[in-house]
């Protein structure tokens, strides 16, 4: 992968994590947002980049590394946005949608919170590496099935590659 693709991947995963982190303090929505960040961030970003034509996963190793990068970056911005909003809600408005996390964020030392965020980032990187790997194989399965149903497309690709 080149630096251009890595830059796009990081920027999109940071944006996705920030959006999900902003929506997470809403009651009953936070669990869904955490699930999306923990497992579905890589397929969302990978599918977007493939549909946009900026990413082409050629090997399983690329899909695993891309998924891990997306998971870690999305979790960092998710945790940062979520933590800031929770502290603001607790100190300014005296509102706590999740009492345990609010107490942990307001009364724990900063090094412990950073350690927890990094641990959660590694966990999200691992799960998103797997989901990126699964996305790679699902995309290849769909591509192969489509090419078997439409052999004229494969013949066109073979004919154009012979003339190069």
N, C-alpha and C positions, 0 to 999 in steps of 0.2 A: 504494500500500500504506500502511496505517496503522501507527502505532507498536506497536500490540498484536501484529500479525502479525510485524513485524520482531523484536520482543522474543522471541516464541515461536520464530522461525526461528533466531535467534542462540543461544538457550539450548539448543535441540535439537541444533544443529550443534556446539556446545561439548561437550555430553554425548557425542555420537557420536565426536568426535575424541578425547576423553579415554578412552573405552572402547577404541577402536582403538589408541591409544597405549599403554595398559596391556597389551594383548595382543601388541603388535608385537615385544617382545624374545624371545618364544618362537621357537626355531629353526624355520624353514620356514613359519611363520605370518606373520612380519613382512612378507614380500613381498606376501602376499595383503592384509594390512591396509593397506599403503601403496597398493596398487591401489584398494582401496575408498575410501580417503581422497582419492586423486588423481582418481578418475573417477566413483565411484558414491555419493558422499556427498550430492550434490544430489538425485538421484532418490529416494534413501531418505527424506530429510527431507521433500521435496515430496510424495511419495506418502503419507507418514504424516499430514502436515498436511491434505492434501485429504481423506483418508479420515476424519479427525477433524472435518472441517467448518470448520477455521479458516483455510484458504487457498483462494482461487479465482483461478487464473491466467487473466487475461482477455486479455493481450497478450503477444506474444513478448518485448517489452522487460521486462515483469515477470518472466518466466521466466529471462531472462539475468541480470538484476540479483539475483534470488533465488539462482540457482545460484552466482554469483560470491561473494556474501556467505556462503553456506553453505560453499563450498570454502575460503575464506580463514579463517573462524573454526574450521572443523574441523581445518585444518592447523596452526593456532597451538596448539591444545590437544594435538593429536597429537604435535607436535614437542616441546612442553614436557614432557608425561608421558613420552615415549620418552627424552628426554635425561636427565631426572632418574633414571629407572629404570636407564639404562645407566651413569650415573656411580656410582650406588649399587652396582650389580652389580660394576663394575670396581674400585672402591676398597675396599669392605667384603668382598666375597666372592671377589675376584680371578677373576671369570668374565666372559668376553667373547664373546657370541654373534656379534658382527660386529666383527672386530679393527680395521678401518679407521675405522668410525664411533666406536668406543670411543676409539681413539687421538686422533681429531679432537676429540671432546668433552672429553677429559681434558687435552689439551695445547695447545689453541687458545685464543686470547684470547676473552673473552666477546663483544666487538663483532663478531668474525668469525662466531661461532656465531649471533648475532642476525641478521646480514646473510644468512647462509645460510637461516635459518628464514623470513625475510621473502621472500627470493627463491623459496623453495619454496612459500610461501603465495600469491604472485602466480601461480606456475605452476598450483597447485591451483585458484585462483580462475578462471583461464582455462579449464582443462579442465572444471571443474564448471559454468561458464557455458554451455559447449557441451552438456554432458549435461543440464542443466536445460532448455535450448532444445529438445533432442531429446525430452525427457520431455513438454514442453508439446505438441509436435506428435503424439506417440504417444497421449497422453490425448485430444486432440481427434479423432484418427482413430478411436479406439475408441468415443468418444461418438457421432460421426457414423454409424459403422457400426451401432451399437446402435439409434440413432434411426431409421435406414432400415429395419431389421428389425422394429422395433416402432413403426409409425406412430401407433398409438393414444396413445402417451405424448406424442408431439409435438402431437397434436390436443388433448390435455388441457392441455398447457402453453399452446397458443394460445388456448384457450377461457378459461382462468383469467386470462390477461393482458388479454383484452378486457373483463373485468368490473372491472378495477382502475381 
